[in-house]
Amino acid sequence: MAPTKRPAAAETHRTIAPLVGPDDERVFTDSGIEIEPLYGPEDVAPDLEQRLGQPGEPPFTRGIHEGMYRDRLWTMRQYAGFASPEDTNERYRYLIEHGSTGLSMAFDLPTQLGRDSDDPLCNGEVGRTGVPIDTIEDMRICFDQIPLDSVSTSMTINAPAAILLLLYELVGEEQGVPSEKLRGTVQNDVLKEYMARGNYIYPPVPTMRITTDLFEYCQTHVPKWNTISISGYHIREKGCSAVQEVAFTLSNAIAYVEAALERGLKIDEFAPRLAFFFNCHNNVFQEIAKFRAVRRMWAKIVAERFGAEDPNSMKIRFHTQTGGVTLQAQQPEVNIIRVALQGFAAVSGGTQSLHTNGFDEALALPTERSARIALRTQQVLAYESGVADTVDPFAGSYFVESLTDEIELRSWELMEKVEEMGGSVEALEFMQREIEESALSYHERYRSGQDVIVGVNKFVTDQVDDVDILRVDPEAEQRQLARLKTFKESRDQAAVEAKLEALRDVARGDGNLLHPIRAALAADASIGEVCGAMREIFGEYKGGAFF
């Protein structure tokens, strides 16, 4: 049951904070929700007990597991990948040795765009923002001495998600790990790439085909794998508000579910393996309320709109990352405090896994020291703060319950607008413009001093903090190119070409693409060659010129 609508002070735009003058005493969240000086019982809509339920039971407002962290802590992940597969393997082993319970794989820009390191367009970008993965050999090196049957791996990869999953599966088989034991997630959420991030390859229709092909493949071959991580994180990084993050993420999720149902998959067969990925910003109470609201909303959508009967289909399992865009280059060690607050909000809101950013990430990729501090932040939350000792610790708070209801209400309203346009695929331009408007509002509120950023527009110092940053070895790119050249020269080129042509044949028809992709990769085809074969059939998306 949705909460009853309450009058709002700012009705001009119900998802973005208004600009107010210095003499205006009103306070707003970034979603335009006015915060009252005091909250009481009258601020909470009737029938609260019905909206709350019990932890582990629909509507899951209080958490998707009965005991939550009393039974099992969240998975502690650190996003890592840079320079080369060798450097990345070293960082993974370092994180595991220091207590990380899951790996989060960062890929460089060429890999994210389905291009090999030797593509002329990629000159200077190899290994800069993540690890370059060109072939199965790179994946072998990344996971050398890391047993894939005992680690959960999250891959931040979208357009080429199927390729990276299949490479991981092939390396697992080489280690003697059957695919049914592999655990992890591929992001595989390309709709948000069109909306905010820009790392797409193909047009939306064939992209949705590949996405649902991956759903179908994993259902049979990699049953413990999360087939998609439907991501609000990146659209929040682009500038959207908390309400927009909820509404657009759930709208995208609806589009993916509808595509899978059209394929003939059953909701209770694939919905339990859907995962989500959210951002966490500095307004602790809004973020806690956001997570509670989105759980309740997803349960309602899956049960009432799609007719799911399995309670596991109604559980929204999500990963959270602290807000990269909230990190500041000025006085960077202050970011440790921001990350701790955001981590606290994520855990208080019931996340299933958490990545805490390094304090130096406004300057460069994190060093080992900053990654260790970020991991220790999670461990302090888990073992010292008391936040894991009880389920849904803010339940019943007049303030948090009011915020939870208001975020839900405004998110439904925005989702209705997307629905009226035909859903996420048809409403891409509308969502892009909404995000742009929110981003502009952020900037104006910062510029005017309405929003205080410590060390940036208030409490500024002339001192420049001396912070050691990670510097990627400039020779790493040349080593990657040399390895790729040797790899391509030593393989059976005729076998590769035959497998790529078989892939083109399936792309022209309607068969599941993952089977011929897997065969091509096993024959030592590169990512760029596999994506290139599909580019020839599907074409490239040329949109994204709204900003």
Secondary structure, 3 states (H helix, E strand, C coil): CCCCCCCCCCCCCCCCCCCCCCCCCCEECCCCCEECCCCCHHHCCCCHHHHHCCCCCCCCCCCCCCCHHHCCCCEEEEEECCCCHHHHHHHHHHHHHCCCCEEEECECHHHHCCCCCCCHHHCCCCCCCCECCCCHHHHHHHCCCCCCCCCEEEECCCCCHHHHHHHHHHHHHHCCCCHHHCEEEECCCCHHHHHHHCCCCCCHHHHHHHHHHHHHHHHHHCCCEECEEEECHHHHHHCCCHHHHHHHHHHHHHHHHHHHHHHCCCHHHHHHHEEEEEEECCCHHHHHHHHHHHHHHHHHHHHHHCCCCCHHHHCCEEEEEECHHHCCCCCHHHHHHHHHHHHHHHHHCCCCEEECCCCCCCCCCCCHHHHHHHHHHHHHHHHCCCCCCCCCCCCCCHHHHHHHHHHHHHHHHHHHHHHHCCCCCCCHHHHHHHHHHHHHHHHHHHHHCCCCCECCCECCCCCCCCCCCCCCCCCHHHHHHHHHHHHHHHCCHHHHHHHHHHHHHHHHCCCCCHHHHHHHHHCCCCHHHHHHHHHHHHCCCCCCCCC
